[in-house]
Amino acid sequence: MTSRPILLIDDDAHIRLSAGQTLELEDYQVTALDRADKALPLLDRRFAGIVITDINMPGMTGLELLRQVRQVDEEIPVILVTGFGDISMAVGAIRNGAYDFIEKPFSADLLLDVVHRALEKRALTLENRQLRQELQAQSAPGPRIIGNTPAVQQLRRLVQAVAETPADVLLMGETGTGKDLLARYIHEHSPRRERNFVAINCGGMPESLIESELFGHEKGAFTDAKEKRIGKFEHAHGGTLFLDEIESMPMSLQVKLLRVLEERAIERLGSNTLIPLDLRIIAATKADLRARAEAGEFREDLYYRLNVVRIDIPPLRARAQDIPMLFQHFALLASTLYEREIPPLSAERVHRLMSHDWPGNVRELRNLAERYVLLGEACTFDFDDRPIPEREPAAPGLAARVDQFEKTLIQAELARHGGSIKDTLASLKLPRKTLYDKMKKHGLDKNDYKG
């Protein structure tokens, strides 16, 4: 069951006990406190529950707590418990932002009714915030996480939860899933966005050079060191360092990387001076680092140090319903770059897009979209003459396949016309009500396809 936390504050132990038991019997998660000031450290904008507080208490009163809670988040519902003579005070507090009040002595039914409504309001508030964040993220300039499948929605929620924190991140995904893009997205949505994003491919650099590239060197540190060089770590100070293909980093250098992660300081080659650093490290890999660590091919201590926040990027085949939207997005980018019109995408081509298993993931899809814009109808969707994989014997029946094809076709037309209902109606030759009914049936929203 989803956590439904309640902070119950009252200096009367009997009320804390009786009200707390009433709420816990309804599966609410109750934290009972005898002083109002104890509640404040438990609250932030992500708090998913409500506050129930007595008005008259020693120290901080319930009204003072209300003011403090509203400074944390003015949309956290605060229910006031009033004694005799406090009614006018409670009514005034509602004008100042309290959710409701209940008068002592109160019945269990009254308490549960008010609590139920307050928790529903809080859940709706947090849900709306999340939707606004997702909308802003999808429409913001720069790197974007495109897609509406459950796998991508979960990915977007996880990234948004960690982007504003200083935590190091480990990205895991197959080749072509967009690890570099996601690393840039995290940087652009973090407080470090105004500082450098420094990317280095650990697998694309000779072992003899990578240490100098990362740590820098002093003049004369080795034969060819004719002048001082600032390394990637130092250049990323205040920003983000992205280490792609971390599994390719030499074992000897992994020890030094671990030290940087733990001490947040480096020494340039040829120097004994520690340089403190403020940077976030995002590492990416297509390999199972845990398996490599167990095989002695990757340092186990480094793996656990990197694995504080792990984000798994789903392969394209696990988010097939996003393919038409992604294809149209890449085609629009290519159209702008090459100054070419995007040819209409036929139903047969959409079917081939959806049927392919995409071993190259999003990178393969993007390359195809660019070829399609450049070559138009001459661009074949034969995927190197590989046949479309046959359906499994337990595939859905005809009705389910027709529904899926219908949804895919509507998605493709919405994407092609940038979410325009008028143009989609014309291309599909459907009455407006029929299109709206079908969009509702398949969970489609025109706003998801606006460029």
N, C-alpha and C positions, 0 to 999 in steps of 0.2 A: 504494500500500500504506500502511496505517496506520503511523505512526511508532512504532517500538518501541525507545526509547532505553535505553542501558546505560552507566552510569558504571563504568569499569574503573580501579581504583586499585592501583598496585604500583610500588615503587621500583626493581624489576628491569626494565630496558628490554627484555630478551629475552622475558620473560613478557608484558609489555604488547604486544609485537609479535606473538607467536605466538597468544596468546589473542584479541587484537583481530582478527587476520586470520580466525581460525576463526569468530568471531561475525559479522564482516562478510560472509563468504561465505554466511551464512544470512540476509542482508538485514537484520541488526540495525544500528541506528544507534549506533555505539560512540564514546564520548569517553574516551580513555585519558589518565590523569593520573599524575604521579609523586609527588604528595603528597595526603594525605587532606583537608587544609584547603581545597584548591582545589575540592573537590566541593560544599561547603556552599552557595556562592552559586548553584549550578545547580539547587538543590532547593526545591520548595514543595509544597503539598498537591495541586497539579494535575499534578505530575510523573507521567508515564504509564509510567515505566520502573522499573528496578531498579538496585541498587548491588552491585558485586563488588569486594571490597577485601581486600588482604593484611592479616594481623594485625600482624606486626612490621615497622614502618617508622619511619624517623627522624621526629621531630616528633610530630604527632598519629598515634596508633596506630589500627589498624582497630577495636579495641574502643571507643576514644574516639569515633571517627567514628560507630559504631553508636549510641552514646548521643545524639550530636548529631542524627543523622538521625531518631531516634525522637521528638525534641523538635519537629522540623519536621512529621513525620507518622509516627506509630507503625506505620502499615500499609504503608510503603514496604519491599519485601523487600530485605534486606541479606544477601548471600552472602559468607561469610568464606573466605578462602584460607589454609590452615594449612600450616606447615612441620613438620618432625619435632619432636615434643615439645609441640606446641600443641593436640593433640586434646582433652585434658581442658579446656583453656581454651575451645576452640570449643564443646564440649558445654555448658559453663556459659553461654556467650554465647547459645546457642539458648534456654536457659531465660529469658534476659533479653530475648528478642525477635528474635534473628537468625533469618532464614528457614532457612538451611542452611549447611553448610560442605563444602568439597572439599579434599582433601589433595594437596600437591605430592609427586611429579609427577602430574598428572591427565591423563586421556585427553580427546580432543576430544569423544567421545560422552558422557562423563560431564558435561563442562561444558555441552554443549548440552541435555542432559536436564534438569539442574537449572535452567538459565536458562529453558527453555520453560515449566516448571511455575511458576516464580516470576513470569514475565510474565503467564501466564494468571490467576494469583491477583491480580496488580495490576489487570489489566483488569476482573476481576469486582468488585473493591473499588470502583473508580471508577464502574462501571456502577450498582452498588447505591446509591452516594452520589447519583448523578444521579437515580435513580428516587425516592429519599427526598425530594430537593429538589423534584421535580416534584409528588409527593404532597402535601407541605407547602404548596407554592404553590397547588395547586388547592383545598385545604381551609382555607386561611388566611382570616381575616376581611378585609374591604376588597376592593379591586379584584382581579379574578381573570382569568386567561387560560384560557378554557374551550374545550375541544376536544381531540381525539385524532388528527386527521389529520396526515400528515407535515408539512404546511406549518405547522401550529400547534405541533407538537412542536419543529420547527426554530426557530420564533419564540421559544418559551419558553426553549430552550437559549441563544439569543443574548442575550435579555434578562437571564437569570440570570448570564451571563458578564460583563455590563457594569454591572449594577445596583449592585454594591458598590464600583465604581471611581468616581473623581471626574470621569470623562470626560464632555464634552458630547455630546449625542445628537441626531441628526436622524431624525425619524420621517416616513416617506413612505407615503401610502396614499390611496385614494379617499375621497370624502365618505361618512361613516357607518361607516367601518371600525373606529372606536374609538381614534383617536389620543389623545384626552384621557384615556380610561381607561388606556391603556398608559403614558402619561406619569405618571399617578398611581401606577400599579403599580410603575414603576421607582423613584419617590420612596419609596413605602411599603416597598420591599425594599432600601433603601440606608441607610447610616449617618446620612443626613440626615432620617430619618423623623420625628424628634421636633421638627424645625423646620418653618418655613412652606413650603407648596406654593402658589406664587402663579401664577395663570393669567391671561393676557391675550390677547385676540383682536385680532391686528394688523389684521384686515380689518373689525372692527366698531367702530372708533373714529376720529373725525375727525382728520385729519393735524395740525390745530392743537392737539389735546389730547394726542396720543400721547407726545410728547417729555416733557411735564410729568408724565404718568402714569408713564413709565418712570424718569425721572431725578429727579423731585421738583423743588421750587423753594424758594428763600428768600423771605421776606416782602419784598414790593416788587419782585420780579424782573420783573413786568409789571403791567399795569393792575389786573387782578382778583386779584393775588396778595396777599391781605390778611393771610395768615399762612403760616408755613413748612409745607411739605408733604413727607412722606416718600414717595418714589417706589417703584414696584414692585421695581426692582433692589435698593434698600436694604432693603425689607421682606422680601425673599427671602434676606437675608444668613444664611448658615449652612444654607440650605435649597435649594429648587429653584425656578427660574423657568421657566414653560412659555409659550413664544411660539407660539400657534396661528396658522395661515395666515400664516406668515412671508413668503410670496411677496407679500403685500399691504403689507409695510412700505415706506414711502416711501424712495426712493433716498438722500435727504439724511440720513435717520435710520440707514440701513444703515452709513454710514461711522462713526457714533458707536457703533453696536452692535459693529462690528468692533474698535474701540478698547477697549471694555469686555471683550470676549472675550480680547484680547491682554494688557491691563494689569490686569484684575480690580480696577478702581477706577472711580469715577464722580465727576463734579462736578454738584451740583444747579444748576439754572438760577439765575443771579444770584449764583453763588459761584465762587471760584477755588480752593477747597480740595478736594484729592483725598480721597475716602473709600474706603479699601480694602474689598474685598468678598470673601467666601468663599461662592460660590454655584455651583450647577450649572445650566447652561442646556439645556433640552430644546426644540428647535424642531420644528414639525410643518408639513407642506405636502401639498397634493393635486396640486401642479404639479411638472413636471420642472424643477427649479431649474437644472440644467446647461444645458438648452436655453434657458431664460430668460436665463441668464448670457451664453450665446453670442449671443443676440439683443439684448443690451444692456439687458435689462429687470430684471436682478438683478446685484448686484455679484459678479464672479467670485471675488475674494479672500475675500469673506464666505462664498460657497458652499463653497469649499475649507476654510475655517476651521470651518464647521459640520459638514462631511462627514467628520469624524474617525471617528465611529461612526455608521453609517447602518443603520437598521432598516426594512425594507420590510414593511408589514402586508398580508397577502393579502386580496383581496376575498372576500366570502362565497361567490360562485360557484366559487371555487377550493378551497373546503373544504366541499363540499355535505354530506359525511357528518356534519359537526358540527351541521347544522341542527336535527334533532330534539332534541339535547341542549341547544342554545342556546335553542330555543323553550320547552322545559320550564323552563329556568332563569329566563327572563324571565316566564313564566307564574306561577311560584312567587313571584317578587318582586311581581308585580301582585296575586296572590291575598292576600298579606300586607298590601299597601297598601290594597286596596279591600275587604278582608274578604269575599272571594267564593271559592266553591269553583271548582276548575278543571274544566271539562267534559271528559269523555273525548275524546281526539283520534282520530277515525276513520281507517281506512287510506286512505280517499279524500283526506282533508285532508292526511295525511302525504305522499301522492303529489304533491299540488299544491304543498306546501312544497318538496319536493325538485325539482320541475320548474321552478319559477320562477327567473328569472335574477337577481333581487335587485339592481336598480340602486342602491337606497338602502342596500344592505349591512346590517350588523347593526342599524343604527338603524331601518330599515324592518321588520326581523324583530321587533324589540322592540315597536314600535308595534302590529304585528299581534297579538302575544301579549297585550298589554294590552287591545286591543279584544275579543279572544276571551274573556278573563276577564270583561270587563264585559258583553258581549252574549251570550255563550254560543253556542248553536246558530244564533242570528240573525246571527252574524258570518260574512260570506261571505269565501271565499278566492279571489275572482275577480280580485284585483289590478287594480282599476279597469277590469274587463271586458277586460283584455288576454288574448288566448288563450295557452294553454300552448305554448311553442315546440315545433315539430315536431322529432322526432329526426332526426339526420343519417342519410343513407342507409347509412353505415358503422357504424351503432349496433350494440351487442352483440346476439347472438341471443336467442332466447326463454329458454334455460336461464340465461344470464347475467342477463337482466332479472328472472327469477323469484328468483334468488339475491339480487339487489340489493334487490328489494322485500321479501323475507323478512328480510334484515338490517335494513332501515329500520324495518320493523314491530316487530321485537324491540327495536331501539334505542328506539323511541317508547314502548313499554310499560315497559321498564326505567326510562326517564326519568320516566314518569308515576307509577311506583310507588316512586321513590327508590331503585332498585336492589334492591328486595325480590323475591327469587326466588319466594317463595310467592304473592305477589299477581300476579306476571307469569305464573306457571303457570296461575293461575285465569282471568286475562283471555284468555290465548291458548289455553286448554284443551289443554295439552300435558302428556305425562308428563315427570317431572323429568329423566330421562336424555336424552330427546329434546331438551329445552331446553338442557341443558348441552352436548350434542353440537353443536347449532346455534350456540351462543355461542362454542364453541371454534373451529368452522369459520370464523366471521366475525370472530374476534379481539375479542370483546366481553368486558368485565369488569364485573361488577355494581358494583364499588367506584367506577367512573367516574361512576356515576349517583346516588350518594348525595348528598342535599342537604347 
